[in-house]
Amino acid sequence: MDWLNLLIGGFCGGLILFFWNGMAWMGLPHHHGDFDSLPNRSDFESAIDAVPRRSVFYSVPHFKEFEGGMKNQDYVNRMKKGPNAIVVITDPQDSSMGPAFTRALVLDFFEALGLALALAFFLPALGDRLTVRLVLFLGLAVFASFPVLANLSNWMGFPWRFAFTSTFDKCVGYLLVALAFYLLGTGAPQ
C-alpha cells in the first residue's frame, strides 16, 4: 500500500468534497426548500434570548415537563396534537464562518482519506476500472449518508426532502472524488 499516494489522494479528495459541498449548499438552489423562515421571527427570537448561548437541541414539548415523562398521558396527547419542534440553538462562535469552514475542511480531508483507504482495500479484489470505482463510491455514499439522515427524519422530524437532497450531494461528491482518485492512481493495486 502506497501511503504517500493515499495521503495525496485524501488531501485532493478533501479539497474536492469541500468545494463541492460549498457549491451544493451555497451556490445551487436544491437546498433552498430544505429550510423555511418563521412567520413571526421576532417572537421566536425573544423566546430564545432567554436560553444559554451554547450549541444545544431543544424539544417542544419536552417529556421532562410532564410528571412521569413519556408515559404521561398529557405528554402523549400534546405530542399527538402538535405542533412539535426540535430547535437547534447554536453558539455564535461555533457557527461563525471562519471556524466552521476550517472544521468542514478538516472533516472533508478525514472523509476522503477514509475513501482512499476503502479503495485500497477493495480494489485488489474488484479490479481497477473507473466503473468499479464509481459504483463502489456511489454505494459508499448511499450507505454512509442516507441511513443517518433518514433516521433524523424518522425520529427527529427532519424533513425527508433534506435526507434525499443531502444524500444526493454526498453521491455527487463521492463520484467526483472517485474520478479524481482514478486520475491520480490513488488506491491502485501495487
ABEGO torsion letter per residue (X at the ends): XBAAAAAAAAAAAAAAAAAAAAAAAAABAAAAAABBBBABAAAAAAAAAABBBBBBBBBOBBAAABBGEAABAAAAAAAAAOBBBBBBBBBAAAABAAAAAAAAAAAAAAAAAAAAAAAAAAAAAAEBBAAAAAAAAAAAAAAAAAAAAAAAAAAAGBBAAAAAAAAAAAAAAAAAAAAAAAAAGBGBBX
